[in-house]
């Protein structure tokens, strides 16, 4: 039986008899390879063209090839211009969006070559199309990851330095506040300065969350309980003209996540949703389970296949255009008026989700609201929540080895601990600290910054200190550097974590809690 395209070629284009496809061309499945007549009508059609574009031979042969172009490109006369360029320059090549039979779009690499007879007369065109959608998505992911990593390194470093400064500022303001007496003007000045420093600390935390360098303490968390317990607080943020609904799947798994940071993330999402619904609406929080396979890695930021708990926040607000949606997770990107936002809210959400070994997925459309879905890894049966031992006293008598390279931070921490009854031995870097540890058998706890100068960082110092003293309690001070602290995402036994900036009471409380805990069940929060 003659090939369907051969009827067309024999009856409408005599030149096609000289240019019939070989059998192997017709069978190629990875490329759309077909011929056009001089006006741009489809003459032949191979298996790859049917697979990529969705048309059978009978459906497409004889139709103009502009049907593959978007309405915008058709209006701009791109198909006609493509043929003109091929005739003028001998070839047309481009990458752009094309349209399948079902209306979906794919990103294509297109080559059009003119076909001439021996006398140079144009007989038609040969067209090759390759579907580049997946490759483009991977390249875009790589570019985005590189950009986010570069910005993350910058903001993480800035935030780390700010946390050291804020520790000194907030700590000394706390001391000044206690000595302020009854002078109302003086106390008010201290209070305003403290509030400003606390806002700076909150901004620093957002920077660290975006850059994925905040110190997380993941544990087995019942997300249904967490969401239910924060409903009143979230409702107070929304106001009276926005209703809040919970749709929590009873069988939702426990997630392996830092519960405190998840609460902060929900607050961020609720505030964004409120701003998108100035005239009121409904905010819905849902939870459910999902199992992702290898095929989902491209759609979900190269996420590791496995079980995930999904926490979604949906609003009925104004929604986002495609352009806004493309940039929504980028830091400092905001559509709010100047002075109305930092542009870090959604980037913090995304950074937190990725650092938690999950991801955040954003879907939105103008006038159809927005949904942000957090994919959080499922907790294993062994990852049970650890409750810190209650400390009976915030004072102590033990000896603390304090290691901090910032002189002012070290002086503030040492003075605070001594005022609470502890003995303090100080060091500015790791090697000196190890020497002091060998000489002083009375040291009960190593309190060390993570980022130390010289040959040993805080984690390496702790490892070598544990080799000398297996029963030594360890408390890290850090503004970020989660990777330097954790093993498989969890703090080791007998190790605590203190986030910078910290207040005096917080420092003493964490030291006391680590000292009072057993080596097998050290506090993790």
TORDO-369895 format. One record per residue (C-alpha): x, z, y. Coordinates in nm, 2 decimals. Example, Ala and Ser with C-alpha at 12.3 -4.5 7.8 and 13.67 -1.06 7.14 Angstrom:
BEGIN
{r {1.23,0.78,-0.45}},
{r {1.37,0.71,-0.11}},
END
This chain:
BEGIN
{r {0.00,0.00,0.00}},
{r {0.14,-0.09,0.34}},
{r {0.25,0.20,0.57}},
{r {-0.02,0.27,0.84}},
{r {0.23,0.22,1.11}},
{r {0.33,-0.12,0.96}},
{r {-0.02,-0.25,1.03}},
{r {0.02,-0.16,1.39}},
{r {0.38,-0.29,1.41}},
{r {0.28,-0.62,1.24}},
{r {-0.03,-0.69,1.45}},
{r {0.07,-0.56,1.79}},
{r {0.45,-0.57,1.82}},
{r {0.63,-0.85,1.64}},
{r {0.97,-0.69,1.73}},
{r {0.88,-0.40,1.51}},
{r {0.94,-0.60,1.19}},
{r {1.31,-0.60,1.28}},
{r {1.31,-0.23,1.35}},
{r {1.12,-0.08,1.07}},
{r {1.22,0.28,0.98}},
{r {1.43,0.32,0.67}},
{r {1.27,0.55,0.41}},
{r {1.50,0.85,0.50}},
{r {1.39,0.84,0.87}},
{r {1.03,0.87,0.78}},
{r {1.10,1.17,0.56}},
{r {1.30,1.37,0.82}},
{r {1.11,1.70,0.89}},
{r {1.33,1.87,1.15}},
{r {1.31,1.60,1.42}},
{r {1.02,1.40,1.55}},
{r {1.15,1.04,1.54}},
{r {0.91,0.76,1.64}},
{r {0.89,0.44,1.84}},
{r {0.69,0.35,2.15}},
{r {0.59,0.01,2.28}},
{r {0.68,-0.11,2.63}},
{r {0.38,0.08,2.78}},
{r {0.46,0.40,2.60}},
{r {0.21,0.39,2.32}},
{r {0.31,0.54,1.98}},
{r {0.40,0.27,1.72}},
{r {0.55,0.47,1.43}},
{r {0.53,0.84,1.32}},
{r {0.76,1.03,1.08}},
{r {0.70,1.36,0.89}},
{r {0.90,1.56,1.15}},
{r {0.67,1.43,1.43}},
{r {0.36,1.54,1.24}},
{r {0.51,1.89,1.17}},
{r {0.63,1.95,1.53}},
{r {0.34,1.80,1.72}},
{r {0.05,1.85,1.48}},
{r {-0.09,1.49,1.48}},
{r {-0.12,1.28,1.17}},
{r {-0.02,0.92,1.18}},
{r {-0.38,0.80,1.19}},
{r {-0.46,1.03,1.48}},
{r {-0.17,0.94,1.71}},
{r {-0.05,0.58,1.64}},
{r {-0.18,0.36,1.93}},
{r {-0.22,0.65,2.18}},
{r {0.00,0.70,2.48}},
{r {0.29,0.94,2.44}},
{r {0.19,1.13,2.76}},
{r {-0.05,1.33,2.55}},
{r {0.25,1.54,2.45}},
{r {0.32,1.65,2.81}},
{r {0.17,1.94,3.00}},
{r {-0.10,1.87,3.25}},
{r {0.14,1.96,3.53}},
{r {0.40,1.71,3.40}},
{r {0.13,1.44,3.36}},
{r {0.01,1.50,3.72}},
{r {0.37,1.46,3.84}},
{r {0.41,1.13,3.65}},
{r {0.69,1.27,3.43}},
{r {0.62,1.04,3.13}},
{r {0.63,0.72,3.34}},
{r {0.95,0.84,3.52}},
{r {1.11,0.92,3.18}},
{r {1.06,0.56,3.06}},
{r {1.19,0.43,3.40}},
{r {1.50,0.64,3.38}},
{r {1.57,0.52,3.02}},
{r {1.54,0.16,3.14}},
{r {1.76,0.22,3.44}},
{r {2.03,0.44,3.29}},
{r {2.01,0.34,2.93}},
{r {1.89,0.68,2.82}},
{r {1.66,0.96,2.92}},
{r {1.74,1.32,2.80}},
{r {1.57,1.64,2.90}},
{r {1.46,1.99,2.79}},
{r {1.11,2.10,2.89}},
{r {0.78,2.23,2.76}},
{r {0.56,2.00,2.55}},
{r {0.21,2.04,2.41}},
{r {0.10,2.03,2.04}},
{r {-0.23,1.89,1.92}},
{r {-0.38,2.25,1.91}},
{r {-0.29,2.30,2.28}},
{r {0.00,2.54,2.21}},
{r {0.33,2.47,2.39}},
{r {0.68,2.44,2.25}},
{r {1.02,2.40,2.42}},
{r {1.16,2.06,2.33}},
{r {1.48,1.86,2.36}},
{r {1.39,1.50,2.42}},
{r {1.59,1.18,2.40}},
{r {1.44,0.83,2.48}},
{r {1.64,0.51,2.43}},
{r {1.53,0.16,2.53}},
{r {1.53,-0.10,2.25}},
{r {1.62,-0.45,2.35}},
{r {1.64,-0.78,2.17}},
{r {1.94,-1.01,2.16}},
{r {1.85,-1.16,2.50}},
{r {1.82,-0.81,2.66}},
{r {1.44,-0.81,2.68}},
{r {1.29,-0.47,2.64}},
{r {1.09,-0.44,2.32}},
{r {1.00,-0.07,2.34}},
{r {1.16,0.27,2.31}},
{r {1.30,0.50,2.04}},
{r {1.21,0.87,2.10}},
{r {1.36,1.18,1.93}},
{r {1.22,1.53,1.99}},
{r {1.35,1.86,1.86}},
{r {1.16,2.19,1.87}},
{r {1.40,2.43,2.06}},
{r {1.15,2.71,2.11}},
{r {1.31,2.96,1.87}},
{r {1.67,2.88,1.99}},
{r {1.56,2.91,2.35}},
{r {1.40,3.25,2.28}},
{r {1.72,3.37,2.11}},
{r {1.93,3.25,2.40}},
{r {1.70,3.41,2.65}},
{r {1.71,3.74,2.46}},
{r {2.09,3.72,2.47}},
{r {2.11,3.65,2.84}},
{r {1.86,3.93,2.91}},
{r {2.05,4.17,2.69}},
{r {2.38,4.09,2.86}},
{r {2.23,4.13,3.20}},
{r {2.06,4.46,3.11}},
{r {2.38,4.59,2.95}},
{r {2.59,4.51,3.26}},
{r {2.34,4.67,3.50}},
{r {2.30,4.96,3.25}},
{r {2.68,5.03,3.25}},
{r {2.67,5.04,3.63}},
{r {2.37,5.26,3.67}},
{r {2.47,5.49,3.38}},
{r {2.81,5.55,3.55}},
{r {2.65,5.62,3.89}},
{r {2.39,5.85,3.73}},
{r {2.66,6.04,3.55}},
{r {2.85,6.11,3.87}},
{r {2.53,6.20,4.05}},
{r {2.43,6.45,3.78}},
{r {2.76,6.63,3.84}},
{r {2.70,6.64,4.21}},
{r {2.34,6.76,4.17}},
{r {2.45,7.03,3.93}},
{r {2.67,7.17,4.21}},
{r {2.40,7.12,4.48}},
{r {2.11,7.27,4.29}},
{r {2.31,7.55,4.15}},
{r {2.44,7.66,4.49}},
{r {2.10,7.62,4.65}},
{r {1.96,7.85,4.39}},
{r {2.23,8.11,4.48}},
{r {2.16,8.07,4.85}},
{r {1.78,8.10,4.79}},
{r {1.83,8.44,4.63}},
{r {2.03,8.56,4.93}},
{r {1.79,8.41,5.19}},
{r {1.61,8.74,5.24}},
{r {1.28,8.73,5.44}},
{r {1.39,8.47,5.70}},
{r {1.10,8.22,5.66}},
{r {1.28,7.94,5.84}},
{r {1.59,7.98,5.62}},
{r {1.39,8.00,5.30}},
{r {1.19,7.69,5.40}},
{r {1.51,7.49,5.46}},
{r {1.65,7.59,5.12}},
{r {1.32,7.50,4.96}},
{r {1.31,7.15,5.12}},
{r {1.67,7.09,5.03}},
{r {1.60,7.19,4.67}},
{r {1.30,6.96,4.65}},
{r {1.51,6.67,4.77}},
{r {1.78,6.74,4.52}},
{r {1.51,6.76,4.24}},
{r {1.37,6.42,4.34}},
{r {1.72,6.28,4.33}},
{r {1.76,6.43,3.98}},
{r {1.44,6.26,3.87}},
{r {1.56,5.93,4.01}},
{r {1.89,5.98,3.82}},
{r {1.70,6.04,3.50}},
{r {1.51,5.71,3.55}},
{r {1.84,5.53,3.59}},
{r {1.97,5.69,3.27}},
{r {1.65,5.60,3.08}},
{r {1.67,5.24,3.19}},
{r {2.04,5.21,3.10}},
{r {1.97,5.38,2.76}},
{r {2.22,5.65,2.83}},
{r {2.00,5.96,2.87}},
{r {2.06,6.24,2.62}},
{r {1.77,6.21,2.38}},
{r {1.69,6.47,2.11}},
{r {1.47,6.29,1.86}},
{r {1.27,6.49,1.61}},
{r {0.96,6.45,1.39}},
{r {0.67,6.43,1.64}},
{r {0.30,6.42,1.59}},
{r {0.21,6.17,1.85}},
{r {-0.16,6.23,1.82}},
{r {-0.12,6.60,1.90}},
{r {0.12,6.51,2.19}},
{r {-0.12,6.27,2.34}},
{r {-0.42,6.50,2.30}},
{r {-0.23,6.79,2.45}},
{r {-0.13,6.59,2.76}},
{r {-0.47,6.44,2.82}},
{r {-0.57,6.70,3.09}},
{r {-0.24,6.64,3.28}},
{r {-0.27,6.27,3.25}},
{r {-0.64,6.28,3.36}},
{r {-0.54,6.48,3.68}},
{r {-0.30,6.19,3.77}},
{r {-0.58,5.93,3.74}},
{r {-0.84,6.08,3.98}},
{r {-1.22,6.09,3.94}},
{r {-1.29,5.72,3.95}},
{r {-1.08,5.64,3.64}},
{r {-1.20,5.74,3.30}},
{r {-0.96,5.81,3.02}},
{r {-1.03,5.74,2.66}},
{r {-0.84,5.83,2.35}},
{r {-0.85,5.62,2.03}},
{r {-0.62,5.81,1.80}},
{r {-0.60,5.69,1.44}},
{r {-0.62,6.00,1.22}},
{r {-0.37,5.87,0.97}},
{r {-0.11,5.80,1.23}},
{r {0.24,5.89,1.10}},
{r {0.48,6.12,1.27}},
{r {0.73,5.94,1.50}},
{r {1.10,6.01,1.53}},
{r {1.12,6.05,1.90}},
{r {1.21,6.29,2.18}},
{r {0.87,6.44,2.26}},
{r {0.96,6.55,2.61}},
{r {1.07,6.21,2.71}},
{r {0.77,6.05,2.54}},
{r {0.55,6.27,2.77}},
{r {0.75,6.15,3.07}},
{r {0.70,5.79,2.96}},
{r {0.33,5.83,2.93}},
{r {0.32,5.98,3.28}},
{r {0.50,5.67,3.40}},
{r {0.25,5.44,3.23}},
{r {-0.05,5.63,3.36}},
{r {0.08,5.62,3.72}},
{r {0.13,5.24,3.69}},
{r {-0.22,5.20,3.54}},
{r {-0.37,5.41,3.82}},
{r {-0.20,5.19,4.09}},
{r {-0.34,4.88,3.92}},
{r {-0.70,5.02,3.94}},
{r {-0.75,5.12,4.30}},
{r {-1.12,5.07,4.27}},
{r {-1.15,5.26,3.95}},
{r {-1.17,5.16,3.58}},
{r {-1.08,5.28,3.24}},
{r {-0.75,5.38,3.08}},
{r {-0.73,5.39,2.70}},
{r {-0.46,5.54,2.49}},
{r {-0.45,5.43,2.13}},
{r {-0.23,5.52,1.83}},
{r {-0.19,5.34,1.50}},
{r {0.07,5.25,1.23}},
{r {0.25,4.92,1.18}},
{r {0.50,4.79,0.93}},
{r {0.73,4.51,1.07}},
{r {0.92,4.27,0.85}},
{r {1.21,4.03,0.90}},
{r {0.98,3.77,1.05}},
{r {0.90,4.01,1.34}},
{r {1.25,4.06,1.46}},
{r {1.24,3.77,1.70}},
{r {0.91,3.87,1.85}},
{r {1.01,4.24,1.89}},
{r {1.36,4.24,2.05}},
{r {1.55,4.21,1.72}},
{r {1.39,4.53,1.60}},
{r {1.49,4.67,1.26}},
{r {1.22,4.60,1.00}},
{r {1.04,4.91,0.88}},
{r {0.76,5.15,0.97}},
{r {0.66,5.22,1.33}},
{r {0.41,5.43,1.52}},
{r {0.25,5.24,1.80}},
{r {0.13,5.42,2.12}},
{r {-0.05,5.19,2.35}},
{r {-0.17,5.24,2.71}},
{r {-0.43,4.99,2.83}},
{r {-0.59,4.97,3.18}},
{r {-0.87,4.75,3.31}},
{r {-0.68,4.68,3.63}},
{r {-0.57,4.37,3.82}},
{r {-0.32,4.25,3.55}},
{r {0.00,4.05,3.60}},
{r {0.07,3.68,3.65}},
{r {0.31,3.51,3.41}},
{r {0.59,3.53,3.66}},
{r {0.55,3.90,3.72}},
{r {0.51,3.97,3.35}},
{r {0.85,3.79,3.28}},
{r {1.03,4.03,3.51}},
{r {0.83,4.35,3.48}},
{r {1.08,4.54,3.26}},
{r {1.37,4.46,3.49}},
{r {1.51,4.74,3.70}},
{r {1.42,4.76,4.07}},
{r {1.16,4.49,4.03}},
{r {0.83,4.59,4.19}},
{r {0.53,4.42,4.34}},
{r {0.44,4.74,4.54}},
{r {0.49,4.76,4.92}},
{r {0.83,4.88,5.04}},
{r {0.85,5.26,5.01}},
{r {0.57,5.28,4.75}},
{r {0.79,5.26,4.44}},
{r {1.15,5.24,4.30}},
{r {1.09,4.96,4.06}},
{r {1.22,5.18,3.78}},
{r {0.90,5.29,3.61}},
{r {0.86,5.01,3.35}},
{r {1.23,4.96,3.31}},
{r {1.26,5.34,3.22}},
{r {0.98,5.29,2.97}},
{r {1.16,4.99,2.81}},
{r {1.50,5.17,2.81}},
{r {1.35,5.48,2.65}},
{r {1.18,5.28,2.37}},
{r {1.49,5.08,2.29}},
{r {1.71,5.39,2.29}},
{r {1.46,5.55,2.06}},
{r {1.54,5.26,1.82}},
{r {1.20,5.10,1.89}},
{r {1.08,4.87,2.16}},
{r {0.81,4.83,2.43}},
{r {0.58,4.52,2.43}},
{r {0.39,4.42,2.75}},
{r {0.08,4.20,2.75}},
{r {-0.12,4.12,3.06}},
{r {-0.32,3.85,3.25}},
{r {-0.46,3.84,3.60}},
{r {-0.80,4.02,3.62}},
{r {-0.77,4.12,3.25}},
{r {-0.57,4.44,3.27}},
{r {-0.24,4.54,3.11}},
{r {-0.14,4.69,2.78}},
{r {0.20,4.85,2.72}},
{r {0.27,4.92,2.35}},
{r {0.55,5.16,2.25}},
{r {0.69,5.09,1.90}},
{r {0.85,5.42,1.78}},
{r {1.03,5.46,1.44}},
{r {0.84,5.65,1.18}},
{r {0.99,5.99,1.10}},
{r {1.12,6.05,0.74}},
{r {0.99,6.34,0.54}},
{r {1.32,6.52,0.59}},
{r {1.30,6.50,0.97}},
{r {1.10,6.82,1.03}},
{r {1.07,6.96,1.37}},
{r {1.31,7.24,1.44}},
{r {1.18,7.53,1.65}},
{r {1.46,7.72,1.84}},
{r {1.49,8.08,1.77}},
{r {1.35,8.30,2.04}},
{r {1.62,8.47,2.25}},
{r {1.56,8.84,2.30}},
{r {1.79,8.86,2.60}},
{r {1.93,8.62,2.86}},
{r {2.24,8.83,2.89}},
{r {2.54,8.84,2.66}},
{r {2.88,8.98,2.58}},
{r {3.03,8.70,2.38}},
{r {3.33,8.48,2.48}},
{r {3.26,8.12,2.60}},
{r {3.53,7.85,2.61}},
{r {3.41,7.63,2.90}},
{r {3.56,7.28,2.92}},
{r {3.47,7.07,3.23}},
{r {3.69,6.84,3.43}},
{r {3.49,6.86,3.75}},
{r {3.62,7.17,3.93}},
{r {3.31,7.26,4.12}},
{r {3.08,7.22,3.82}},
{r {3.32,7.43,3.61}},
{r {3.33,7.70,3.88}},
{r {2.95,7.71,3.91}},
{r {2.90,7.74,3.53}},
{r {3.17,8.00,3.49}},
{r {3.04,8.22,3.77}},
{r {2.69,8.20,3.63}},
{r {2.80,8.30,3.28}},
{r {3.01,8.58,3.40}},
{r {2.72,8.72,3.61}},
{r {2.52,8.73,3.29}},
{r {2.78,8.94,3.11}},
{r {2.97,8.67,2.92}},
{r {3.35,8.64,2.91}},
{r {3.46,8.29,3.00}},
{r {3.79,8.10,2.92}},
{r {3.82,7.78,3.12}},
{r {3.99,7.44,3.05}},
{r {3.98,7.11,3.24}},
{r {4.04,6.88,2.94}},
{r {4.04,6.87,2.56}},
{r {4.40,6.93,2.46}},
{r {4.42,7.25,2.67}},
{r {4.09,7.36,2.52}},
{r {4.22,7.33,2.17}},
{r {4.53,7.53,2.26}},
{r {4.31,7.81,2.41}},
{r {4.09,7.80,2.09}},
{r {4.40,7.85,1.87}},
{r {4.52,8.14,2.08}},
{r {4.19,8.32,2.12}},
{r {4.01,8.42,1.80}},
{r {3.73,8.59,2.00}},
{r {3.58,8.27,2.13}},
{r {3.22,8.25,2.00}},
{r {3.10,7.92,2.16}},
{r {3.25,7.60,2.29}},
{r {3.06,7.48,2.60}},
{r {3.20,7.13,2.68}},
{r {3.12,6.83,2.89}},
{r {3.09,6.50,2.70}},
{r {3.29,6.28,2.93}},
{r {3.64,6.44,2.95}},
{r {3.97,6.28,3.07}},
{r {4.27,6.24,2.86}},
{r {4.29,6.17,2.48}},
{r {3.98,6.37,2.37}},
{r {3.62,6.33,2.48}},
{r {3.37,6.61,2.42}},
{r {3.26,6.49,2.08}},
{r {3.62,6.46,1.96}},
{r {3.71,6.80,2.09}},
{r {3.41,6.95,1.91}},
{r {3.51,6.78,1.58}},
{r {3.87,6.92,1.60}},
{r {3.74,7.26,1.71}},
{r {3.51,7.27,1.41}},
{r {3.81,7.20,1.18}},
{r {3.98,7.51,1.32}},
{r {3.66,7.72,1.32}},
{r {3.38,7.60,1.10}},
{r {3.15,7.88,1.23}},
{r {3.20,7.79,1.60}},
{r {2.88,7.73,1.80}},
{r {2.89,7.42,2.02}},
{r {2.69,7.34,2.33}},
{r {2.73,7.00,2.50}},
{r {2.68,6.95,2.87}},
{r {2.59,6.59,2.95}},
{r {2.42,6.36,3.20}},
{r {2.41,6.08,2.94}},
{r {2.63,5.95,2.65}},
{r {2.38,6.01,2.37}},
{r {2.60,5.81,2.14}},
{r {2.89,6.04,2.19}},
{r {2.69,6.34,2.08}},
{r {2.47,6.22,1.79}},
{r {2.53,6.15,1.43}},
{r {2.25,5.92,1.30}},
{r {2.06,6.01,1.62}},
{r {2.05,6.39,1.55}},
{r {2.26,6.68,1.67}},
{r {2.47,6.84,1.41}},
{r {2.40,7.18,1.27}},
{r {2.52,7.46,1.51}},
{r {2.52,7.22,1.81}},
{r {2.30,7.24,2.12}},
{r {2.25,7.01,2.42}},
{r {2.22,7.09,2.79}},
{r {2.13,6.81,3.03}},
{r {2.28,6.79,3.37}},
{r {2.18,6.88,3.63}},
{r {2.09,7.23,3.52}},
{r {1.98,7.56,3.69}},
{r {2.15,7.89,3.63}},
{r {1.87,8.03,3.41}},
{r {1.86,7.71,3.21}},
{r {2.24,7.73,3.14}},
{r {2.22,8.10,3.03}},
{r {1.91,8.04,2.82}},
{r {2.07,7.75,2.63}},
{r {2.39,7.94,2.57}},
{r {2.19,8.24,2.45}},
{r {1.98,8.02,2.22}},
{r {2.27,7.85,2.05}},
{r {2.45,8.18,2.00}},
{r {2.14,8.34,1.85}},
{r {2.06,8.05,1.61}},
{r {2.19,8.02,1.26}},
{r {2.45,7.76,1.19}},
{r {2.21,7.58,0.95}},
{r {1.93,7.55,1.20}},
{r {2.08,7.51,1.54}},
{r {1.83,7.45,1.83}},
{r {1.77,7.09,1.92}},
{r {1.58,7.13,2.24}},
END
